[in-house]
Amino acid sequence: MNNLNTARYELTGAGATNTAALAFGGNPGPAATGATEEWDVVTRGAWATGGSLNTARRGLGGAGTQTAGLAFGGANPNATNSAATESYNGTAWTSSPNSMGTARAQLGNAGIQTAALAFGGSPVPASPLFGETESYNGTTWTELNNLNTARGYVAGCGATNTAALAFGGYTTAYVTNTETWNGTSWTEVNDLNTARETTGAGTNTAALAFGGFSTAPTGVTESWNGTSWTELNDLNTARSANAGSGIQTAALSIGGLTTGPAVLANTESWNGSSWSQQDELNTARFYPAAAGTQTSSLAFGGATPTIVGATEEFDDPTLSSKTITAT
């Protein structure tokens, strides 16, 4: 649950239920306060177990929706690169006979099940880095023009395989580089404000980058308007190796690693201005992939630290955040 805005003791409360209450008075130290806060809860969404991937992996790419998802690439449990491609029908994964041309992990992704894009990434072990871009038409992968800056741990988003955004990642250091894809080639545009490995959601003209790692796990959130990045409110829990789904104004941050390191089941939802806690994954993990929307999402693969193929579906047709309001 969310914390009070003002930590204190010897306070008084009122309210008939645990979904609507008041907290008032108390002593935050060194003096008493008259601050009053209101607690409101709207039922949150929940994660349910879906069919597992046929090939367990972490650091894989994901695209599509909850009932028409796509998984590609990643690192296998035997520490080798995967080029495997699988499609999800809302119940089970089916392996495609046609794998990616370049096996890799920690790659960027965009698009839908029948029109996906894979770009960048790194092999296991982590050199050399990839700039390769591949487009998927629902059956086969086709290699296209490379990223301008080859990198691993690159974030990506985009509605189709002809319009995408690549941002952040790692070369010999964490980078801020942002590139847009027009279906043929990549173009350098304005950089992120914070260099890092990160994750994202949205389109090539309205994107969100959140969380990541440079010197430590971070909660930094930035919004892309098609021209430049603007820093907004941070995640509640700083983390790296998380997955993202949704759009710029309605996204989910799923799992990841926090300081320790500790593996997270934590899920947060974004309403366009701030993050709120949602139901936790059944299996805590880092470097999963995700697909879908804020209210109908899919999380698959990742590591616990054991590499898994576990798939979970998040549903909340009336997603609304809990709020605590000081009055």
C-alpha positions in Angstrom: 0.0 0.0 0.0 1.0 3.6 -0.4 2.5 5.5 2.6 1.1 8.6 4.3 2.4 11.8 2.9 3.4 12.8 6.4 5.0 10.1 8.6 3.8 10.5 12.2 2.7 8.7 15.4 -0.2 9.1 17.9 -2.5 10.0 15.0 -6.3 9.5 14.9 -8.3 7.8 12.1 -11.9 7.6 11.0 -13.7 5.6 8.4 -16.0 2.6 8.1 -14.0 0.6 5.6 -10.4 0.1 4.4 -11.2 1.7 1.1 -12.3 5.2 2.4 -10.8 6.6 5.5 -9.3 9.7 7.2 -6.0 10.1 9.1 -5.6 13.3 11.1 -3.4 14.9 13.7 -0.4 13.1 15.3 3.2 14.0 15.8 5.7 13.8 13.0 8.3 15.3 15.3 9.4 17.7 16.8 5.8 19.1 17.1 2.3 17.9 16.7 0.4 18.5 13.4 -3.2 19.1 12.4 -2.6 17.6 8.9 -5.5 15.5 7.5 -5.2 12.9 4.7 -7.9 11.1 2.8 -7.4 7.4 1.8 -9.3 6.2 -1.3 -9.0 2.9 -3.0 -10.4 1.6 -6.3 -10.0 -2.1 -6.9 -6.8 -2.8 -8.8 -6.1 -5.3 -11.6 -4.6 -8.7 -11.0 -2.0 -11.0 -12.6 -3.1 -14.5 -13.7 -0.9 -17.3 -14.9 -0.9 -17.9 -18.7 0.8 -20.5 -20.9 4.6 -20.7 -20.6 7.1 -19.9 -23.4 8.4 -23.0 -25.2 11.9 -21.6 -24.8 12.7 -20.0 -21.4 14.8 -16.8 -21.8 15.6 -13.4 -20.3 16.3 -10.1 -22.0 14.0 -11.0 -24.9 12.0 -8.7 -27.1 8.2 -8.5 -27.0 5.5 -7.0 -29.2 1.7 -7.2 -29.7 -1.2 -7.5 -27.4 -2.3 -9.8 -24.5 -4.1 -12.1 -26.9 -1.8 -11.7 -29.9 1.7 -11.4 -28.5 5.2 -12.0 -29.9 8.4 -13.1 -28.2 11.8 -13.1 -29.9 15.5 -13.3 -29.1 16.9 -13.4 -25.5 19.4 -15.4 -23.5 18.7 -19.1 -22.9 19.3 -20.9 -19.6 22.5 -22.4 -20.9 23.9 -18.9 -21.4 23.6 -18.9 -25.2 21.9 -16.4 -27.5 18.4 -17.2 -28.8 16.9 -16.3 -32.1 13.7 -18.2 -31.3 10.4 -16.6 -32.2 7.0 -17.5 -30.6 3.5 -16.2 -30.9 0.8 -16.1 -28.2 -2.9 -16.5 -28.8 -4.2 -15.7 -25.4 -3.7 -19.2 -24.1 -0.5 -20.8 -25.4 2.7 -20.0 -27.2 3.5 -21.5 -30.6 7.1 -21.6 -31.9 7.7 -20.1 -35.3 9.7 -22.2 -37.8 11.5 -19.0 -38.8 13.9 -17.6 -36.3 15.6 -14.2 -36.2 18.6 -13.8 -38.4 20.8 -12.6 -35.5 20.5 -14.4 -32.2 20.8 -11.8 -29.4 19.6 -10.6 -26.0 18.9 -7.1 -24.4 17.4 -5.9 -27.7 14.9 -3.2 -28.6 11.5 -4.0 -29.8 8.4 -2.4 -31.4 5.2 -3.3 -33.2 2.6 -6.0 -33.2 2.5 -9.7 -33.7 2.3 -9.5 -37.5 4.5 -6.4 -37.9 7.3 -6.3 -35.4 10.8 -4.8 -35.2 13.9 -6.0 -33.4 17.0 -3.8 -33.1 20.3 -3.6 -31.3 21.2 -5.9 -28.5 24.1 -7.9 -27.2 25.2 -11.5 -27.3 26.1 -13.7 -24.3 28.8 -12.8 -23.4 28.2 -9.1 -23.9 30.5 -8.3 -26.9 30.4 -7.3 -29.6 27.3 -5.1 -29.6 24.7 -5.2 -32.3 23.1 -2.5 -34.5 21.2 -5.0 -36.7 17.6 -4.3 -37.4 15.1 -7.0 -38.4 11.5 -6.7 -39.4 8.9 -9.4 -38.9 5.8 -9.8 -41.1 4.1 -12.5 -39.1 6.0 -15.3 -40.8 9.6 -14.3 -41.5 12.3 -11.9 -40.4 14.1 -9.6 -42.9 17.3 -7.7 -42.1 17.2 -3.9 -42.8 19.5 -0.9 -42.1 21.4 -0.9 -38.8 21.1 1.5 -35.9 23.5 4.4 -36.2 24.8 3.5 -32.7 25.2 -0.2 -32.1 24.3 -1.0 -28.4 23.0 -3.5 -26.0 20.3 -3.0 -23.3 18.5 -0.6 -25.7 14.9 0.4 -25.1 12.3 0.7 -27.8 8.7 1.3 -28.6 6.4 1.8 -31.6 3.0 0.9 -33.0 4.3 -0.9 -36.1 7.5 -2.2 -37.7 7.6 1.0 -39.9 7.6 3.6 -37.1 9.7 3.0 -34.0 11.9 4.7 -31.4 15.2 3.4 -29.9 16.7 5.1 -26.8 19.3 4.6 -24.1 21.4 1.5 -23.8 25.1 0.6 -23.3 28.1 0.8 -25.6 31.3 1.3 -23.6 29.2 3.4 -21.2 25.5 4.1 -20.7 24.2 6.4 -23.4 21.4 8.9 -24.1 21.2 8.3 -27.8 17.7 8.4 -29.3 16.9 7.3 -32.9 13.7 7.2 -34.9 12.8 4.6 -37.5 10.8 5.4 -40.6 10.5 1.9 -42.1 13.8 2.2 -44.0 16.5 3.8 -41.9 17.3 5.3 -38.4 17.8 9.0 -37.8 19.5 10.5 -34.7 17.3 12.9 -32.8 17.4 14.6 -29.4 19.0 12.6 -26.5 17.5 11.4 -23.3 18.2 13.6 -20.3 19.7 10.7 -18.3 22.0 8.2 -19.8 21.0 4.7 -18.8 19.7 1.3 -19.7 16.0 1.8 -19.5 12.6 0.5 -20.8 9.7 2.2 -22.5 6.2 2.3 -23.9 4.3 4.2 -26.5 4.9 5.3 -30.1 7.7 7.0 -32.0 6.1 10.4 -31.5 4.7 9.9 -27.9 6.9 7.7 -25.8 7.7 7.1 -22.1 11.1 5.9 -20.7 11.1 4.8 -17.1 13.5 3.1 -14.7 16.9 1.7 -15.6 20.5 1.6 -14.5 23.6 3.7 -14.9 25.4 3.8 -11.5 22.5 2.4 -9.6 18.8 1.5 -10.2 16.8 4.6 -11.0 13.2 5.6 -11.0 13.7 8.4 -13.6 10.8 8.9 -16.0 11.0 10.9 -19.2 8.3 11.7 -21.8 9.0 12.0 -25.6 6.8 14.4 -27.7 8.3 13.5 -31.1 11.1 16.2 -30.7 12.6 16.1 -27.2 12.5 14.4 -23.8 11.0 15.9 -20.6 11.7 14.6 -17.1 8.5 13.8 -15.1 7.8 12.1 -11.7 9.9 9.1 -10.8 8.7 5.5 -10.3 7.9 4.8 -6.6 10.5 2.1 -6.6 13.8 2.7 -8.4 14.6 -0.3 -10.5 16.5 -1.7 -13.5 15.7 -4.6 -15.8 12.0 -3.9 -15.8 9.5 -4.4 -18.6 7.1 -1.9 -19.9 3.7 -1.9 -21.7 1.0 0.5 -22.7 1.2 4.1 -24.1 2.8 7.4 -23.1 -0.2 8.4 -20.8 -1.2 4.9 -19.5 1.7 2.5 -19.0 2.8 -0.3 -16.7 6.3 -0.9 -15.2 6.7 -4.6 -14.5 9.2 -6.4 -12.3 12.9 -5.6 -12.3 15.8 -5.3 -9.9 16.3 -2.8 -7.1 19.2 -2.1 -4.8 20.6 -5.2 -3.1 20.0 -6.5 -5.7 16.5 -7.7 -5.0 14.2 -9.2 -7.6 10.9 -7.4 -7.8 7.3 -8.6 -8.4 6.3 -4.9 -8.1 4.0 -3.4 -10.8 3.3 0.3 -11.1 0.8 2.1 -13.4 1.3 5.5 -15.0 -1.6 7.9 -15.4 0.2 10.6 -17.4 1.6 12.4 -14.4 2.5 9.9 -11.6 3.0 6.3 -10.8 0.8 4.2 -8.4 1.2 0.6 -7.1 -0.7 -2.2 -8.7 -1.0 -5.9 -8.0 2.3 -7.8 -7.9 3.4 -10.4 -10.4 3.0 -14.0 -9.2 6.6 -14.7 -10.1 9.1 -11.9 -9.2 11.6 -11.5 -12.1 14.0 -9.3 -14.0 14.5 -8.7 -17.7 11.1 -10.1 -18.7 9.4 -8.9 -21.9 5.9 -7.3 -22.0 3.2 -6.6 -24.5 -0.3 -5.1 -24.5 -2.0 -2.1 -22.8 -2.1 -0.8 -19.2 -5.4 -2.6 -18.6 -4.7 -5.8 -20.6 -1.0 -6.6 -20.5 1.2 -9.7 -20.9 4.5 -10.4 -19.1 6.7 -13.3 -20.2 10.2 -14.8 -19.6 12.8 -13.2 -17.4 15.0 -14.5 -14.6 14.3 -15.1 -10.9 17.5 -15.5 -11.2 16.8 -18.8 -12.9 15.7 -18.1 -16.4 12.0 -18.9 -16.8 9.3 -19.1 -19.5 6.5 -18.1 -17.1 3.8 -16.0 -18.7 1.3 -13.8 -16.7 -1.7 -11.8 -17.9 -2.7 -8.5 -16.2 -6.4 -7.4 -16.5 -8.1 -4.4 -15.1 -10.9 -2.9 -17.2 -11.5 -0.2 -14.6 -7.9 0.6 -13.6 -7.8 3.5 -11.2 -5.0 4.4 -8.7 -5.2 4.6 -5.0 -4.8 8.2 -3.8 -3.8 9.8 -0.5 -4.6 13.5 -0.5 -3.5 15.9 2.2 -6.1 18.5 3.2 
